[in-house]
Amino acid sequence: MENKYAVKDVAGKLAKGFLHNPLTSLLGISLLLLGYFALQIMPREENPQIEISGGIVMVVLPGATPKQIDNVIVKPLERRIKEIKGVQHIYGIAKSNVGIVNVVYYIGENRESSNLKLYDKVMQNMDQLPKGTMQPIVKPFDIDIDIPIVTVAFYPKDGSKITNVQMYKNVKYIQNELNSVENVAKTTLKGEKKEQYNIQVDLKKLSGFHLSMGQIANALKSLAVDVPDIKDRTRDGKLAIFGVKNAIQSVKDVQNLIIAQYMGSPIYLKDVADVEHGYNIQNFQSAEIFYRKNGKFVKSKNQITLTLSKLKGTNAVVIADKIQERLGELSSKLSQEGIGYKITRNYGVRADEAVNELVFHLLISIIIIALLLVFVLGWRESVIVTFTVPAILAVTVFVAFMSGQTMNRITLFAFLLSLGLLVDASIIVIENIHRHLHDHSSVDKDMDEILIEATDEIGAPTNIATLAIILTMVPMAFVGQMMGQFMKPIPQNVPVALFASLVIAYIFTPYLARKLLKKPKLHHHKHHFQKDKINLKGGDK
């Protein structure tokens, strides 16, 4: 009896340690709850966010031609930037007065480190730029917040007399309000028409006064703007700010601008140009909206599209719902102004539908496994294995949540991929327990001994087989470029699921078997077993 509970493998040790432990059931319930709450709290998105690093370097050299910019700015910068490790592509653009160099790093390169390398390399070679070159501008890419999750189209309602400028001001107010929603990162407007004074110069009159367009441009630049000037501190330590009132408040102010003098008389802008108060007509970008009304598509007037993106690693579903809720609160103000809106893109809904669909398929797979086991082993054994599957997935989801991952299509695909593998350990354990219970050699053994020995017996080969499968997933973690970034959740989650399947199979399968399975009565087997022992002894004599 001393060797009754002797075990050789970690499988048997886990089975023995948790078989009568009162905390085993509590552990199982805790794992399921942790997985459920992690699934609800875990940020959801349709696809994983891929780390793309790079930047734009802009250098201004006033008065230089495109050929000069290319020779003295773009090409030298390209040569220096190529010295940075991890640079995949460099695209140089030479224009009049300015040179632009676009830099793209290999996908997977650390973005912060890449930005620092690019900035340092440009600043280190400032002395090689020609005299008169202005300070270079280094602007890194920000792909994480450039992809919108919600786009809203604002348009004038039927019969509304709102102007383009008034509509822009109202949408600008909405933009500021939505920008305050938690975890909203970047908001942009497209198709907007900003307020401005449009000046249309009559070239014949300009020639008659012997003036040039340059004189008009310089006169316009000299206009005072509302820019505060900070003076010295007062005696009580406060800053004194002196503001200059804008000189332009109406069309008349622009028309009465003096642009030159002729024979002692001033020449006003209204003498050579027409001035009107309107919108930025030089912006030729516009957008229109089509929507269904009474079964027919109707084209509206020009619309303004507001795009909103989220911070990396945040829940697209929650943020999209908050944006919709805030828009609903502002809808009455928009309606009073004669502005309607439609949400043309809702990434949160798509992400939620994708995750829910894959979770549904995951449940279907678990049910199919349970039904197959009913016919192969029995309904009690099927219940035991079926419990271990959500427990394993709960552990995997919780680990993914704690490691900062998001719930997306690839993450759930990793769970589906591992589903057919993670039930192996539980099925092997329950099948071996089932065989031991119906074996005539177990007649004289109690239930605990059978469960521990059956689990311990398959421990070593099951561990090796699972380890071999885990090792096949490891190389995928070293795949680079776009594919490596996109498929990263698979090597991150499948090994965790497989390891969890081993531990849960060794702990909960024997524990549940002790609760649900019963040792069959094998009198017939016992009689033959004793008879075989007698015959064996007789043969020995």
C-alpha positions in Angstrom: 0.0 0.0 0.0 3.0 2.3 0.3 3.3 2.6 -3.5 -0.4 3.0 -3.9 -0.1 6.7 -4.9 3.4 6.6 -6.3 3.7 8.8 -9.4 6.5 9.4 -11.9 5.3 12.3 -14.0 4.1 15.8 -13.4 0.7 14.8 -14.7 0.3 12.3 -11.9 1.5 14.9 -9.3 -1.0 17.5 -10.5 -3.8 14.9 -10.5 -2.9 13.7 -7.0 -2.5 17.2 -5.6 -5.9 18.5 -6.8 -8.0 15.4 -6.7 -9.3 16.1 -3.1 -8.3 19.7 -2.9 -11.4 21.8 -1.9 -10.0 24.7 -3.9 -10.1 22.8 -7.2 -13.7 23.7 -7.9 -13.1 27.3 -6.9 -10.1 27.4 -9.3 -12.2 26.2 -12.2 -15.0 28.7 -11.6 -12.4 31.5 -11.2 -10.7 30.6 -14.5 -14.1 30.7 -16.3 -15.0 34.1 -14.8 -11.6 35.6 -15.5 -11.9 34.5 -19.2 -15.4 35.9 -19.4 -14.5 39.3 -18.0 -11.3 39.4 -20.1 -13.4 38.7 -23.2 -15.8 41.5 -22.3 -13.2 44.1 -21.3 -10.6 43.2 -24.0 -10.3 46.0 -26.7 -12.0 44.9 -29.9 -11.0 45.7 -33.4 -11.5 44.1 -36.8 -7.9 43.6 -37.7 -4.7 43.9 -35.7 -2.8 47.2 -35.9 0.4 46.8 -37.8 3.5 48.8 -36.7 4.7 50.9 -39.6 7.5 53.4 -39.0 8.9 56.2 -41.2 8.8 59.9 -41.7 9.0 62.9 -44.0 12.0 65.3 -44.0 11.2 68.8 -45.5 14.0 71.3 -46.2 13.3 74.8 -47.6 15.8 76.7 -49.6 14.2 80.0 -50.8 14.9 80.9 -54.5 16.3 77.5 -55.5 15.1 75.7 -58.6 14.0 72.0 -58.5 17.3 70.9 -60.1 19.3 72.8 -57.5 17.1 71.4 -54.7 17.7 67.9 -56.0 21.5 68.3 -56.2 22.2 70.1 -52.9 19.5 68.9 -50.6 17.5 65.8 -51.7 20.4 63.6 -52.9 22.8 64.4 -50.0 19.9 63.7 -47.5 19.2 60.4 -49.3 22.8 59.3 -49.0 22.9 60.1 -45.3 19.5 58.5 -44.4 20.6 55.3 -46.2 23.2 54.9 -43.4 20.4 54.3 -40.9 19.8 50.6 -40.2 16.3 49.3 -41.0 15.5 51.7 -43.8 13.5 50.0 -46.6 12.6 52.7 -49.0 13.6 56.4 -49.6 11.6 58.6 -52.0 13.0 62.1 -52.8 11.0 64.9 -54.3 12.5 68.2 -55.5 10.3 71.2 -56.0 10.9 74.9 -56.3 12.2 76.2 -53.0 11.7 72.9 -51.1 13.0 69.4 -51.0 11.0 66.5 -49.5 12.4 63.0 -48.6 10.0 60.3 -47.6 11.5 57.5 -45.5 9.9 54.1 -44.9 11.4 51.6 -42.4 10.9 47.8 -42.5 7.6 46.8 -41.0 8.2 45.7 -37.4 10.9 48.2 -36.7 10.4 50.1 -33.4 8.7 53.3 -34.3 10.1 55.5 -31.5 13.6 54.3 -32.1 13.2 54.8 -35.9 11.9 58.4 -35.4 14.9 59.2 -33.1 17.4 57.8 -35.6 15.9 59.8 -38.5 15.9 63.0 -36.5 19.4 62.5 -35.2 20.8 61.8 -38.7 19.2 64.9 -40.2 20.4 67.2 -37.4 23.9 65.7 -37.5 24.3 66.7 -41.2 22.9 70.3 -40.9 26.4 71.7 -41.6 26.4 70.1 -45.1 23.3 71.9 -46.2 23.9 75.1 -48.3 23.8 78.5 -46.8 20.4 80.0 -46.6 18.7 76.7 -45.9 16.0 76.9 -43.3 15.7 74.5 -40.3 14.6 71.0 -41.6 11.2 69.7 -40.5 11.1 66.0 -39.6 7.6 64.7 -39.3 7.2 61.0 -38.4 4.4 58.8 -39.7 1.6 58.1 -37.3 -0.2 55.2 -38.9 -1.8 54.1 -35.6 -4.1 57.1 -35.5 -4.4 57.9 -39.2 -6.9 55.1 -39.9 -10.4 56.4 -39.0 -12.9 54.2 -37.1 -15.9 56.5 -37.6 -16.7 58.8 -40.5 -19.6 61.2 -40.4 -21.0 63.1 -43.5 -22.7 66.4 -42.7 -24.9 67.9 -45.4 -27.5 70.7 -45.7 -31.1 69.5 -45.4 -33.6 70.0 -48.1 -34.8 73.6 -48.0 -31.9 74.7 -45.8 -30.3 78.1 -46.7 -27.1 77.5 -44.8 -24.0 78.7 -46.6 -20.8 76.7 -47.0 -19.0 78.9 -44.5 -21.8 78.6 -41.8 -21.8 74.9 -42.3 -18.1 74.7 -41.8 -18.3 76.7 -38.6 -21.0 74.3 -37.2 -19.1 71.2 -38.2 -15.9 72.6 -36.7 -17.8 73.0 -33.4 -18.9 69.4 -33.7 -15.4 68.3 -34.4 -14.1 70.0 -31.2 -16.9 68.4 -29.2 -16.2 64.9 -30.5 -12.5 65.4 -30.1 -13.1 65.5 -26.3 -14.5 61.9 -26.3 -12.2 59.6 -24.4 -9.5 57.7 -26.5 -10.4 59.6 -29.7 -7.0 60.4 -31.1 -7.3 62.4 -34.4 -10.1 64.2 -36.1 -10.0 65.6 -39.6 -12.3 67.4 -41.9 -12.6 66.9 -45.7 -14.5 68.9 -48.2 -14.8 71.9 -45.9 -15.1 75.5 -47.2 -13.3 77.9 -44.9 -14.2 81.6 -44.6 -12.0 84.1 -46.5 -11.9 87.2 -48.6 -11.6 86.5 -52.3 -9.7 89.1 -54.4 -10.1 88.9 -58.1 -7.5 91.2 -59.8 -8.3 92.9 -63.1 -5.1 92.6 -65.1 -6.0 95.4 -67.5 -6.5 97.9 -64.6 -3.3 96.6 -63.0 -1.4 97.3 -66.2 -3.0 100.7 -66.4 -1.6 101.7 -63.0 1.8 100.1 -63.9 1.5 97.7 -60.9 2.5 94.1 -60.5 0.9 91.1 -58.6 3.9 91.1 -56.3 3.0 94.6 -55.0 -0.5 93.5 -54.2 0.8 90.4 -52.5 3.2 92.4 -50.3 0.5 94.8 -49.4 -1.8 92.0 -48.3 1.0 90.4 -46.2 1.5 93.7 -44.3 -2.0 93.5 -42.8 -2.1 93.4 -39.0 -3.4 90.2 -37.5 -4.7 89.4 -34.0 -1.5 88.1 -32.5 -0.9 88.8 -28.8 2.4 90.3 -27.8 3.8 89.3 -24.4 5.3 92.2 -22.4 7.3 92.2 -19.2 5.9 90.9 -15.9 4.1 93.2 -13.6 5.1 93.8 -10.0 2.7 91.1 -8.8 4.3 88.6 -11.1 1.6 88.5 -13.8 2.2 88.6 -17.5 0.9 91.6 -19.4 -0.4 90.6 -22.9 -1.1 93.3 -25.5 -3.4 92.3 -28.3 -3.6 94.0 -31.8 -7.0 94.1 -33.2 -7.4 92.6 -36.6 -7.4 95.3 -39.3 -9.8 93.4 -41.5 -13.4 93.1 -40.3 -15.4 93.6 -43.5 -15.1 93.7 -47.3 -14.8 97.5 -47.2 -11.6 97.2 -45.1 -10.0 95.0 -47.8 -11.2 97.3 -50.6 -9.7 100.4 -48.9 -6.2 98.8 -48.6 -3.6 101.1 -50.1 -1.3 99.1 -52.4 0.7 101.9 -54.0 0.9 105.6 -54.8 0.7 107.3 -58.2 1.4 111.1 -58.7 0.9 111.7 -55.0 -2.5 109.9 -54.9 -3.1 106.6 -53.2 -4.1 103.5 -55.2 -6.6 101.4 -53.4 -7.2 97.7 -53.9 -10.7 98.4 -55.0 -9.3 100.3 -57.9 -7.7 97.2 -59.5 -9.7 94.3 -58.0 -13.1 93.0 -56.9 -13.4 91.8 -53.3 -16.0 89.5 -51.9 -16.6 87.8 -48.6 -16.9 84.0 -49.3 -15.0 80.8 -48.9 -11.7 79.4 -50.1 -12.4 79.0 -53.7 -8.8 77.9 -54.4 -9.6 74.6 -52.6 -11.0 72.5 -55.5 -11.6 69.5 -53.3 -15.3 68.8 -52.6 -17.5 65.9 -51.8 -21.1 65.0 -52.4 -23.4 62.6 -50.6 -25.9 60.2 -52.2 -28.6 58.7 -50.0 -31.7 56.7 -50.5 -35.1 58.5 -50.2 -38.4 56.9 -51.0 -36.6 54.1 -52.7 -34.5 56.4 -54.9 -31.0 57.7 -54.6 -30.8 61.4 -54.1 -27.7 63.6 -54.5 -27.3 66.2 -51.9 -25.3 69.4 -51.9 -21.6 69.6 -51.0 -21.0 67.7 -47.7 -18.3 67.8 -45.1 -16.8 64.5 -43.9 -15.6 64.3 -40.3 -13.2 61.4 -39.6 -12.3 60.2 -36.2 -9.6 57.7 -35.2 -8.7 56.0 -31.9 -5.6 55.5 -29.8 -3.7 52.3 -30.3 -4.8 49.4 -28.2 -8.2 50.9 -27.2 -11.6 49.4 -27.8 -13.0 50.5 -31.2 -16.5 49.3 -30.2 -16.7 51.4 -27.0 -15.3 54.5 -28.7 -17.6 54.3 -31.7 -20.6 53.9 -29.3 -19.5 57.0 -27.3 -19.1 59.0 -30.6 -22.7 58.0 -31.6 -24.0 58.9 -28.2 -22.3 62.4 -28.3 -23.6 63.0 -31.8 -27.1 62.2 -30.6 -26.8 64.8 -28.0 -25.7 67.4 -30.6 -28.3 66.4 -33.2 -30.8 69.0 -32.0 -28.3 71.8 -32.5 -27.5 70.5 -36.0 -31.2 70.2 -36.9 -31.8 73.9 -35.8 -29.0 75.0 -38.2 -30.5 72.9 -41.1 -27.7 70.4 -41.1 -28.2 66.6 -41.4 -25.7 63.9 -40.9 -25.1 60.2 -41.7 -22.5 57.9 -40.3 -20.9 56.4 -43.4 -18.4 54.2 -41.6 -18.6 52.6 -38.2 -15.5 50.4 -37.6 -16.8 49.6 -34.1 -19.9 47.7 -35.5 -17.7 45.8 -38.0 -15.2 44.9 -35.3 -18.0 43.7 -32.9 -19.7 41.7 -35.6 -16.4 40.0 -36.6 -15.5 39.1 -33.0 -19.1 37.9 -32.2 -19.2 35.8 -35.4 -15.9 34.1 -34.6 -17.0 33.5 -30.9 -20.2 31.9 -32.3 -18.2 29.6 -34.5 -16.0 28.8 -31.6 -19.1 27.7 -29.6 -20.3 25.6 -32.5 -16.9 23.8 -32.6 -17.1 23.1 -28.9 -20.7 21.6 -29.3 -19.5 19.4 -32.2 -16.6 18.1 -30.1 -19.0 17.3 -27.3 -21.5 15.5 -29.5 -18.7 13.4 -31.1 -17.4 12.4 -27.7 -20.9 11.3 -26.6 -20.9 8.6 -29.2 -17.3 7.6 -28.7 -16.9 7.5 -24.9 -20.2 8.5 -23.3 -22.1 11.5 -22.2 -20.3 11.8 -18.8 -16.9 11.7 -20.4 -18.1 14.2 -23.0 -19.2 16.7 -20.3 -15.7 16.4 -18.7 -13.9 17.2 -21.9 -16.4 19.9 -22.9 -15.7 21.8 -19.6 -12.0 21.8 -20.2 -12.3 23.6 -23.5 -13.8 26.9 -22.3 -11.5 26.7 -19.3 -8.4 26.5 -21.6 -9.8 29.3 -23.8 -10.5 31.4 -20.7 -6.9 31.1 -19.6 -5.6 32.0 -23.1 -7.9 35.0 -23.4 -6.9 36.3 -19.9 -3.2 36.0 -20.7 -3.8 37.8 -24.0 -5.6 40.6 -22.2 -2.9 41.0 -19.6 -0.2 41.1 -22.3 -1.9 44.0 -24.0 -3.4 42.3 -27.0 -6.6 43.2 -28.7 -9.5 40.9 -29.7 -9.5 40.8 -33.5 -10.0 38.3 -36.3 -6.4 37.0 -36.1 -6.6 36.5 -32.4 -9.8 34.5 -32.6 -8.4 32.6 -35.6 -5.5 31.5 -33.3 -8.1 30.2 -30.8 -9.9 28.3 -33.6 -6.6 26.9 -34.8 -5.7 25.7 -31.4 -9.1 24.3 -30.6 -8.5 21.1 -32.4 -5.2 20.7 -30.6 -6.0 21.7 -27.1 -8.7 19.0 -26.6 -6.2 16.3 -27.3 -4.7 16.2 -23.8 -8.2 16.1 -22.1 -9.4 13.4 -24.5 -6.2 11.3 -23.9 -6.6 11.6 -20.2 -10.3 10.7 -20.1 -9.9 7.9 -22.5 -7.1 6.4 -20.4 -9.2 6.8 -17.3 -12.2 5.1 -19.1 -9.9 2.2 -20.2 -8.5 1.7 -16.6 -12.0 1.7 -15.1 -13.1 -1.1 -17.4 -9.9 -3.1 -17.2 -10.2 -6.3 -15.1 -6.8 -5.5 -13.5 -8.4 -2.5 -11.7 -10.9 -4.6 -9.8 -8.8 -4.5 -6.5 -7.9 -0.8 -6.9 -9.9 2.1 -5.5 -11.2 5.0 -7.6 -8.5 7.5 -6.6 -5.7 5.1 -7.4 -7.1 4.4 -10.9 -7.5 8.1 -11.7 -4.0 9.0 -10.6 -2.3 6.1 -12.3 -4.3 6.6 -15.5 -3.3 10.3 -15.6 0.3 9.6 -14.7 0.6 6.9 -17.3 0.0 9.1 -20.3 1.9 12.2 -18.9 5.3 11.7 -20.5 4.1 11.0 -24.1 1.4 13.7 -23.9 4.0 16.3 -22.7 6.4 15.5 -25.5 3.6 15.5 -28.2 2.3 18.9 -27.0 5.8 20.4 -26.8 6.5 19.3 -30.4 3.4 21.1 -31.5 4.4 24.2 -29.6 7.8 24.2 -31.2 6.2 24.2 -34.6 4.6 27.5 -33.8 7.7 29.2 -32.5 9.3 29.9 -36.0 6.2 31.9 -36.9 7.2 34.4 -34.2 10.3 35.3 -36.2 8.6 36.0 -39.5 9.1 39.6 -40.5 7.5 42.2 -42.7 3.7 42.5 -43.1 3.0 38.8 -42.7 4.9 38.6 -39.4 3.0 41.6 -38.0 -0.4 40.4 -39.2 0.0 36.8 -37.9 1.7 37.7 -34.6 -1.3 36.6 -32.5 -0.9 33.0 -33.6 2.6 32.3 -32.1 1.5 34.5 -29.1 -1.7 32.6 -28.3 -1.5 29.0 -29.6 1.5 28.0 -27.4 -0.3 29.5 -24.4 -3.5 27.5 -25.2 -1.6 24.3 -25.7 0.3 24.7 -22.4 -2.9 25.5 -20.6 -4.6 22.5 -22.1 -1.9 20.2 -20.5 -2.3 21.7 -17.0 -6.1 21.8 -17.1 -6.3 18.3 -18.4 -4.1 17.0 -15.6 -5.9 18.9 -12.9 -9.6 19.0 -13.8 -10.1 15.8 -15.9 -9.3 13.4 -12.9 -11.2 15.7 -10.5 -14.4 15.8 -12.7 -14.0 12.0 -13.4 -14.1 11.3 -9.7 -17.3 13.4 -9.4 -19.1 12.1 -12.5 -17.7 8.6 -13.3 -18.3 5.5 -11.3 -16.2 2.3 -11.0 -18.2 -0.4 -12.8 -18.9 -3.7 -11.2 -16.6 -6.3 -12.8 -17.4 -9.6 -11.0 -17.1 -11.5 -14.2 -13.8 -9.9 -15.0 -12.6 -10.6 -11.4 -13.5 -14.3 -11.7 -11.6 -14.8 -14.9 -8.7 -12.7 -13.6 -8.4 -15.0 -10.5 -8.8 -18.1 -12.7 -6.0 -16.9 -14.9 -3.7 -16.3 -11.9 -4.4 -19.9 -10.7 -3.7 -21.3 -14.2 -0.6 -19.3 -14.4 0.7 -20.7 -11.1 -0.2 -24.2 -12.2 1.7 -23.7 -15.4 4.7 -22.6 -13.5 4.8 -25.8 -11.5 
